[in-house]
């Protein structure tokens, strides 16, 4: 392991000054961050999860592969042939491990096909069995997050598929947070009977995590403001009417926001009392202290790895980060892409 001090910085604009996080002076993080590289020469490890034995499992967006990482050894578990790269942000994206993995050897995946984005159950080595289909796709804005919530339901995050009007349309699965069971049926307590839609008004939501029973999701803004939103049933998060703070009645303001240049928020995880948010544009991780439902001032950490996409708290108490430097906007180094383990 190597230890280093990470410089921290935070930025904010006058846009939605009452909600946007106040700037923090550049300073050294008071604690040394222990980090080590677990795997190198990967191809956009988009989502990282963990198997019952504690080993990591991750998707590669463009290769369509699911791989396992045990210690520093990477092995290929499956290739999802049905998945298709969109030449942008689509492909093999979100991953959630079946609660009964030990007996069924199955995972749930979010991926792009020739016609749509969808969620399927996959017994490794078998054929994906779709459970939610018809999520609009495009080259960009495909969302892709997939997690089991503390309520036992699957939550999926979708993008507007470059059609802004879909985000406000309850009948469309684009620009939404979805909530459903392992058969794809709407979860009990969803705001509209018979619908998997849980919240609307999103531009491009990717990561989602929980602090207790409170959900937080990351969202790419357009040309001004990126967000972390506290996700609640039936809420409208504003897009395309609002980006960042909003005074329009019925719209919900973000919990945290940044100027676009500082974030491009992707994966998110709760680890040792803080939310950690991967940032591809800002080339860092944002650490946001959490005190109950109050979010503190973000600090920029792990600024030396380029575009950070995956953020995953590991069963052993460490935090895993996956880079996204192999994509079209990246500048890959000799070891990219990588998965890094840190104490946080």
N, C-alpha and C positions, 0 to 999 in steps of 0.2 A: 504494500500500500504506500501511497505517497500522500503527504499532507501539504496543503497550501492555504493561504488566505485568499478569499475571494473578495474582490472589490464589489461594493454594492452601490447601486444608484437607482433612483426612481424618477420618473418624469410624468408631467401632467400638463394639460393645456387648459386654457380658460373655458373651453367647451364644458358645460355642465360642471362648473367649478365646485358646486356644492356636493357633487357625487364623485367627481374624479379625484383620485388619490393625490394628496399633496406631495410635492417633491421632497426627496430626502437628499441630504448632502452626501457626496461621495465619501465613503469611509471604508475601513477594513472591517469585514465581518469579525465579531469578537471571538468566534470559535473557529478553530482549524477544521477544515473539511477534509475528511479522509476519503479518498477516491481511488478506485482501481478499474482498469478496463477489463471487462469479462470476455468480450468478443469483438473481433475486427472484421473488416472487409465484408460487411453485410450490405444489403440493398434496401434501404428505407424500412427499418423495423417499425411498422406503423403503430402496432398495439402490442403491449406486453402484459401477460397474465401469469398465473402460477398454478402448477399442478399440485395435487394433494401431497406429493413427496417433497415439495418445496422448490423443485426445479422450475425454471422459467419456460414459457412458451410464447412465441410471438409470430405475427404475420409480417410478410414482406409485400408491400403494396403492388409492385410491378411484376415481380417474379411469380406471384400467386402461390407462394410457398408458406407453409406453416412449419416452424422449426422449434426445436427444443434446445435450451441452454442449461446444462448441468455443470456446475463449477465453471470451467472455461471451455467446455466441449460442446460444440454445436452439432446437432444431428437433424436431418430432415425428416419430418413426420408425414407430410402430405403435400400434394399440389392440387389446388382447386382449379381444375381446368376450365370450369364454367365462368370463372371470374375474368373480367376483361379490363385492362388499363384504358382509361379515357384519354391518355396523352396529357393529363393534367393532374387532377386530385382524386380520381376514382381508381378502383382496382380492388384488391383484397385489403380490407380496412379493419373494422372492429372485430374483437374476439372476446368471448366469455366462456369460461370453463363450466361444463355441466356440473351441477351440484352432486350428481351421482357418477362423476367421471370414473371413480374407482371400479364401478361395475359396468358402465356402458361405454367407456373410452370415447366420450363424445364432447364436442365443443359447439358453441353457436358462433356464427360468423356473419358479418355484414360485408357485402361485396357488390360490385357493379357487374352487370351482364350486358349483352348486346341491346337489351330493351329497357332495363330498369336497374335500380338499386334494390337489394332485398336482404332479408335475414333468413338464415337456414340453420337447421341442426345438422351437424356432420359427425358421424362416427368415423374416427380417423381411419383412412384407408378405404372408406366407402364413398357414397354419392350424397351430395348435399340434399337435404329434404327441406324445401322452402316452407317457412311458416308465416312470413309477412312479405308480400310482393307489391309491385306497383309504386315503389318510392321513386319519384322522378329523378332522372340522372341527366348529367351534361358533362362537358369537359371539366368544369369547375363546380364548386359548391355542392358537393355530394355528401357532406356531413361524414358519418361513418362510425360514430362512437357506439359502443355496445357494452353494457354492464348489467350484472345483477344488482339490484338495489337491496337495501336492508329489509324491504318488504317481501323479498323472494321473487319479484317480478323482473323481467328483462326491460331495460330502458334503452332506447335507441335515439340517436341524435341525427337529424337530417338537415341538408342544405336546401336553399330555394331553387337549385338547379338552374341558376342564371335567369330565372323568371320571377321577378320580384312579387308579382301579384299572388303567387301561390302561398306565400307566407301568411297572408291574412285569410286564406280560404280553408275553413274547417274541413272541407271535403277532400282536400289534397293532403298527401303525406309529406309534402315538401315544406321545408322551413319550420320544422316542428321538433318537439320532444315527444317520443312515443313510449307507451307503457303497455306491456302485454305479457301473457303467460308463455310457457315453453311450447305451447301448441299454436301460438300466434293469436290467441283470443284476447279481446280487450280486458285489461285488468279491472278488478272490482274497485270502484271509487274513482274511475276516470270521469272527467267532467261531462262527457256526453255518452249516453247509453249506446252501446254497439260500436263505439269508435276507439281505436288505439291511440288517438291523439290526446296528449296530456297538456301541452302548452303550445301556443302559436306565436307568430310574429318574429321568427328567427331568420337570420340571413344565411349563416353557415356555422352550425354548432358541431363541434367535434368531441371534446372531452367532457365527461361527466363523472362526478364523485359525490360522496356524502360525508357530512359531519354529523354523526348521530343519524337522525332521520331527515336531515335537511340536505336537499340536493343542490349542487352547484355545477354549472356548465359553462364552458368557454365558448366565445362567439367572435368570429371574424367580422369586423366592420367593413365598410366600403372604402371610403377615402379619408376618414377622420378618426373614428373611435373604435377600439376593440374593447371587449367586455368579458367579465365574469358575472353571470346571472344566478340569482337564487331562484330555483325552479319550483313553482307552486301550481297546483291544479287549476287549469282554466285561465291562467294569466296570459296576457298579450304583451310580448316583449318589444313591440313597436315597429319592427321592420316591415315595409320600407318607409313608413311615416317618420320614424325616428331612428337616429343612429347615436348611441350614447344617451344622455339625459333627454327626457321628453316631458313636455307640459300638456300634451294632448290627453284629455280625459280617457280613462280606460287602459292606458299604456303603462307598463311597469318599467321603472328605471333600473339600470344595472347596479349590482352590489359594488363592483370595482370597474374602473375603466382606465384606458391608456390611450395615448395617440398611437395611430397605426404603426409608426416607425419603431416603436418600442416593444411591440408585442407580436401579433400574429399568433394568438393563443391556441394551443392544440391540446395535448394531453394534460390531465389534471389529477392530482392525488392528494389525499390528506395523510400527513406524516408528522408525528411528533409535535402536534399542536399547531400545525400550519398547513395551508394549502400550497402546493407546489404546482406551478403552471409552466408547461413548456412553451417556448416562444421561438417560432421559426424566423420571423422577420427580425425580431430584436436580438436573436442569437444569444439566448440566455434562458435561465429559469427564473420566474418570479416567485419568491417566497412571501406568502401573505399570512401573518399571524392571525390565529382565530381565538376569540374569547367568547364562548357561547355563540350567539348569532352576530357578534360584532367582528368585522374584519379590520385588521390593522393596516399600517402602511407597508406596501410591498417593498421588498428588497430584491435587487438584481443579483443572482448568484449563478455559479457555474457558467461563466461567460467565455470560457476557453474552448468550447466544443462546437461552435457554429450553431446550426439550426437544430434545436432540440424539439423533438416531436413527442416521444413517448415518455410518460412519467408513471411509475408503478411502485407503490410501497410493497416491499417483499416480506414474506413470512418471517425472515430472520431479523427483521428490524431495520434493514437497510432500505435505501431508495434507489431504484434502477431508472436510468435515463437512456433513451434511444435517440440517436441523431438522424437527421434527414438531409444530409449534405449531398447525397447522390441525385437529388431531384433537380429539375430544370433551373431552379433559382439558387442552387447550392454551389459551393466551391470545395469539393471533396479533397481531403488530405490523404496521405498515404494509407491511413488506417480506417478511413471511412467506408461505410458507416459503422458506428460502434454502439455497443451497450456498455454503460458504465455503472458501477455500483458505488454508492456514497452513503456516508452516515447521515447526510442531510444537514 
